[in-house]
Amino acid sequence: MILREIVQERDVSRDIEAAKRPFRLVDDAMQGIEWTLCHKPEVGTHRSGQYWVYQQRGLKIHRIPEIVVLYSFTDEQVTLHAIMFRPAS
């Protein structure tokens, strides 16, 4: 099993910090996403070219957001290019 390094582009890091104000447990949710993607990045949906999309459901009752990540990967790393947080339905 290949473990890849997670690289967050600057806008992703900024958006994660901003999401901590309106939502709870953002750091925990991100740890889960990063763990999943560094172990098995193919779990997402392939879009065009090098890009993939991964979506994690949130929990409305606990104000945990739904998170959608645009990423790419190689054998050595997973790069998070964009991220979106929205209230869980």
Phi and psi restraints in degrees (value plus and minus 20) as a CYANA .aco file:
   2 ILE   PHI    -112.7   -72.7
   2 ILE   PSI     108.9   148.9
   3 LEU   PHI    -123.9   -83.9
   3 LEU   PSI     103.0   143.0
   4 ARG   PHI    -122.2   -82.2
   4 ARG   PSI     131.7   171.7
   5 GLU   PHI     -96.2   -56.2
   5 GLU   PSI     120.4   160.4
   6 ILE   PHI    -115.5   -75.5
   6 ILE   PSI     108.7   148.7
   7 VAL   PHI    -140.8  -100.8
   7 VAL   PSI     104.3   144.3
   8 GLN   PHI    -122.2   -82.2
   8 GLN   PSI     104.5   144.5
   9 GLU   PHI     -86.1   -46.1
   9 GLU   PSI     138.1   178.1
  10 ARG   PHI     -74.9   -34.9
  10 ARG   PSI     -64.0   -24.0
  11 ASP   PHI     -83.6   -43.6
  11 ASP   PSI     -54.1   -14.1
  12 VAL   PHI     -85.0   -45.0
  12 VAL   PSI     -67.7   -27.7
  13 SER   PHI     -78.4   -38.4
  13 SER   PSI     -63.0   -23.0
  14 ARG   PHI     -83.7   -43.7
  14 ARG   PSI     -63.1   -23.1
  15 ASP   PHI     -87.2   -47.2
  15 ASP   PSI     -54.2   -14.2
  16 ILE   PHI     -84.9   -44.9
  16 ILE   PSI     -65.8   -25.8
  17 GLU   PHI     -80.6   -40.6
  17 GLU   PSI     -62.6   -22.6
  18 ALA   PHI     -85.5   -45.5
  18 ALA   PSI     -52.2   -12.2
  19 ALA   PHI     -91.4   -51.4
  19 ALA   PSI     -38.4     1.6
  20 LYS   PHI     -88.7   -48.7
  20 LYS   PSI     -42.4    -2.4
  21 ARG   PHI     -91.0   -51.0
  21 ARG   PSI     -74.1   -34.1
  22 PRO   PHI    -104.0   -64.0
  22 PRO   PSI     -38.0     2.0
  23 PHE   PHI    -138.7   -98.7
  23 PHE   PSI     139.7   179.7
  24 ARG   PHI    -123.2   -83.2
  24 ARG   PSI     136.1   176.1
  25 LEU   PHI      37.4    77.4
  25 LEU   PSI      10.7    50.7
  26 VAL   PHI     -82.3   -42.3
  26 VAL   PSI     -63.1   -23.1
  27 ASP   PHI     -80.7   -40.7
  27 ASP   PSI     -63.2   -23.2
  28 ASP   PHI     -84.1   -44.1
  28 ASP   PSI     -62.6   -22.6
  29 ALA   PHI     -82.9   -42.9
  29 ALA   PSI     -61.2   -21.2
  30 MET   PHI     -86.7   -46.7
  30 MET   PSI     -57.2   -17.2
  31 GLN   PHI     -80.4   -40.4
  31 GLN   PSI     -60.7   -20.7
  32 GLY   PHI     -84.7   -44.7
  32 GLY   PSI     -63.6   -23.6
  33 ILE   PHI     -83.2   -43.2
  33 ILE   PSI     -68.1   -28.1
  34 GLU   PHI     -84.0   -44.0
  34 GLU   PSI     -59.6   -19.6
  35 TRP   PHI     -80.9   -40.9
  35 TRP   PSI     -66.7   -26.7
  36 THR   PHI     -80.9   -40.9
  36 THR   PSI     -68.6   -28.6
  37 LEU   PHI     -90.2   -50.2
  37 LEU   PSI     -52.4   -12.4
  38 CYS   PHI     -94.2   -54.2
  38 CYS   PSI     -44.0    -4.0
  39 HIS   PHI    -108.6   -68.6
  39 HIS   PSI     -60.0   -20.0
  40 LYS   PHI    -169.3  -129.3
  40 LYS   PSI      56.6    96.6
  41 PRO   PHI     -85.0   -45.0
  41 PRO   PSI     -37.9     2.1
  42 GLU   PHI     -90.5   -50.5
  42 GLU   PSI     -24.6    15.4
  43 VAL   PHI     -86.9   -46.9
  43 VAL   PSI     -43.0    -3.0
  44 GLY   PHI     -96.4   -56.4
  44 GLY   PSI    -194.5  -154.5
  45 THR   PHI    -122.5   -82.5
  45 THR   PSI     105.0   145.0
  46 HIS   PHI     -93.3   -53.3
  46 HIS   PSI     112.0   152.0
  47 ARG   PHI    -122.7   -82.7
  47 ARG   PSI    -148.5  -108.5
  48 SER   PHI    -122.0   -82.0
  48 SER   PSI     129.1   169.1
  49 GLY   PHI      39.2    79.2
  49 GLY   PSI    -144.2  -104.2
  50 GLN   PHI    -110.6   -70.6
  50 GLN   PSI     -23.2    16.8
  51 TYR   PHI    -112.8   -72.8
  51 TYR   PSI     122.7   162.7
  52 TRP   PHI    -150.2  -110.2
  52 TRP   PSI     137.7   177.7
  53 VAL   PHI    -147.0  -107.0
  53 VAL   PSI     112.6   152.6
  54 TYR   PHI    -142.9  -102.9
  54 TYR   PSI     115.4   155.4
  55 GLN   PHI    -144.7  -104.7
  55 GLN   PSI     111.4   151.4
  56 GLN   PHI    -137.9   -97.9
  56 GLN   PSI     107.7   147.7
  57 ARG   PHI     -89.7   -49.7
  57 ARG   PSI     130.5   170.5
  58 GLY   PHI    -125.1   -85.1
  58 GLY   PSI    -196.5  -156.5
  59 LEU   PHI    -148.1  -108.1
  59 LEU   PSI      87.5   127.5
  60 LYS   PHI     -78.9   -38.9
  60 LYS   PSI     -63.4   -23.4
  61 ILE   PHI     -81.0   -41.0
  61 ILE   PSI     -47.2    -7.2
  62 HIS   PHI    -126.7   -86.7
  62 HIS   PSI     -12.4    27.6
  63 ARG   PHI      37.3    77.3
  63 ARG   PSI      14.9    54.9
  64 ILE   PHI    -114.0   -74.0
  64 ILE   PSI     103.6   143.6
  65 PRO   PHI     -95.9   -55.9
  65 PRO   PSI     138.2   178.2
  66 GLU   PHI     -96.8   -56.8
  66 GLU   PSI     119.0   159.0
  67 ILE   PHI    -146.6  -106.6
  67 ILE   PSI     111.1   151.1
  68 VAL   PHI    -141.4  -101.4
  68 VAL   PSI     108.8   148.8
  69 VAL   PHI    -142.7  -102.7
  69 VAL   PSI     112.6   152.6
  70 LEU   PHI    -120.0   -80.0
  70 LEU   PSI     106.1   146.1
  71 TYR   PHI    -167.0  -127.0
  71 TYR   PSI     147.4   187.4
  72 SER   PHI    -155.8  -115.8
  72 SER   PSI     144.7   184.7
  73 PHE   PHI    -170.5  -130.5
  73 PHE   PSI     135.7   175.7
  74 THR   PHI    -146.3  -106.3
  74 THR   PSI    -192.9  -152.9
  75 ASP   PHI     -87.1   -47.1
  75 ASP   PSI     -42.4    -2.4
  76 GLU   PHI    -122.5   -82.5
  76 GLU   PSI     -47.7    -7.7
  77 GLN   PHI    -171.7  -131.7
  77 GLN   PSI     140.5   180.5
  78 VAL   PHI    -136.6   -96.6
  78 VAL   PSI     105.9   145.9
  79 THR   PHI    -127.3   -87.3
  79 THR   PSI     102.4   142.4
  80 LEU   PHI    -108.5   -68.5
  80 LEU   PSI      93.7   133.7
  81 HIS   PHI    -111.3   -71.3
  81 HIS   PSI     -55.2   -15.2
  82 ALA   PHI    -174.6  -134.6
  82 ALA   PSI     134.2   174.2
  83 ILE   PHI    -165.5  -125.5
  83 ILE   PSI     125.4   165.4
  84 MET   PHI    -153.5  -113.5
  84 MET   PSI     114.0   154.0
  85 PHE   PHI    -133.5   -93.5
  85 PHE   PSI     113.9   153.9
  86 ARG   PHI    -164.5  -124.5
  86 ARG   PSI     132.9   172.9
  87 PRO   PHI     -78.7   -38.7
  87 PRO   PSI     120.3   160.3
  88 ALA   PHI     -88.4   -48.4
  88 ALA   PSI     126.1   166.1
